[in-house]
């Protein structure tokens, strides 16, 4: 009898230990999924963040529709600025004037009629500037007004705005009533008539209006602006185009080059790959496109760090027709939509992580995070199950920040251990 009880107790203890082991393993896998792989490749930019009180650290987040709206990227940027200091809003563009969606903290208006040109368009001009998008007009003396919504959580005012444009002629006059204006050649190549108007404001601003005095025979093009507040810390630039792939940025690579020249990033975060998974997917070709972009960045800005991210765990929607009898002799067709895993998402993820591992590039496997924390994202998907809701993107941005913060903490520990070792020597 005692022996049977001992056996029962032993079995219960083994079962409990097994459950604890499974729970521990699950949590460990979840934690590992959120880690940045090859994060020592970020130590150079981490060193700049360590001295953020005396530096401006420019970060460029490049991507597709997951980036264009800004909810993901600007959440990461805002959290980094809270931690390391806020140097300004960074790159802004009049997406609403271009007839598309964009970050909701910026408002643009103009009395002129504009058309838009994007990097994904079949027919596009040879230069689109650092934002991979431009607006153009044939109006004389075009005027643009801009304002930022007040943010109770952070000071989003600016003391300097650098406007990038092509007036079609050199030395086109630029007027801004509230600022002193300095016109110089643009910091990127493409045309001798591309200029940069720097607006210096005597007091912090949240809005401006600017007018160009004249233009050439070709349409006037506006490429966006860079806002700074004069403080040290992080300057976070979000550049995304709906439908964009690595291929688009590579085929018009002066867009990436313009971003590197104009924004001077110390870190380039690349969040692409979703759209490739919804077209004809060739793993080798996709890997080559990643390499083309990485090699371009390394050739143009070798001192910058690169962080690749993988796409969300997107689904494919399948619409089915179902005929139902609604009366004695009448049938009606109803449509239902079912969602299935997109197998190409896994292949895209495998190529990004594999390339990063092979070339020693930092990589955040968000696809693995998305799967490991599927319960947290359950209410964060949009209806197409390709994009997130605002809540879902904000969670993604928070998780990227937490991954960067964890790697930064490890960097600090390495730095501390190195100092202690030197002291002992």
GIVEN-V430471 format. One record per helix or strand of 2 or more residues. SS is the DSSP state (hx for helix, st for strand). FROM is the first residue (numbers start at 1). TO is the last residue. Records with the same first field share a line. If there is no record, write none. Layout:
SS = FROM-TO ; FROM-TO
This chain:
hx = 2-33 ; 39-50 ; 52-54 ; 65-68 ; 71-84 ; 246-251 ; 254-263 ; 275-278 ; 283-300 ; 343-359 ; 366-372 ; 374-377 ; 390-424
st = 36-37 ; 56-63 ; 86-88 ; 90-92 ; 106-109 ; 115-118 ; 133-137 ; 143-148 ; 158-166 ; 174-175 ; 179-185 ; 194-205 ; 207-212 ; 220-228 ; 233-240 ; 267-271 ; 305-309 ; 315-325 ; 331-341 ; 362-364
